């Protein structure tokens, strides 16, 4: 089984690719550390890199705060369009 965790970025950070002074996605890191060893886990922090939509996963999880909620919804739509059969 493959799980992909995504921490969305704010829109202005995506447009400028400026470094955002945000805390790392510790909630997703904890979730990844609690996942059984036989499960392949990958994590994308959009503040650092773009989401690789060519990758596939059985489960995709995202986190969001108020300032990243709109981007989280956009990512969810993109994931459904590409990965849900």
N, C-alpha and C positions, 0 to 999 in steps of 0.2 A: 504494500500500500504506500502511496505517496501523498504527502500533505504539503501544501505550499502556503506559507504565511506571508501576508502583505501588510506593510505599514505605509499608508498613503501619505503623500506630501501635500502641502498647501499649493494652490494654483500658482501663486506668484513665485514660488521656489521652482516649480516645474518650468515656467516660462523663462526665467533668468538663469536657471541652473546655479543660482547663488547658493552658497552653503547656508543652511538654516541653523540657527542656534536652538536646537530642540533636543530633548532628552532622547536617548536611544529607545527603541521599542522593547522595553524590558518585559512587558506583559507577554509579548509573543516569544521572547527568549525563554521565559519561564515555562510557557506552554510547550515549547520545543524540548526543553530539558526534561519535562515530565512525560513525554511521549515514549512509548516502549521502543527499545533498541531496534526491533525488527521493522519499524516504520521509518521510511525515508522522509526526512523533513528538510525543506528548504525555506529560506527567509529572504524576502526582498524589502529593503528599506528604501522607499522612493526618494528620500532625502540624499541618498548616496548613489543609486543606480535606477535604471528604468526596469519596469516589469517585463520579463521575457515571456511574451504570450505564446511563443512557439513551444514552450515547455508544457507538459501536461501533468495533471495531478488528479487523484481521486477525490480529494477534499481541498478546498481553498478557503482560508480563513483570513479575515481582515479585522483590523482594529480601527477605531476612529475617535477623534475628539471633535468638539464643535467646529474648530477651524479646519479640520480635514474631512468632515462628513460628506460634503459635496463630492470631493474626489473619491472617497470610498464608494459612494453610489455609482460613480462613473466606472470605477474598476469592476464593481460587481456586475454591471451591465456588460462590460467588455468580456469578462470571464465567462458569463453565461452565453454570450454570442459565439465565443470561440470553443469552449470546452464542453458545454452541455450538449449531449446527443439526443 
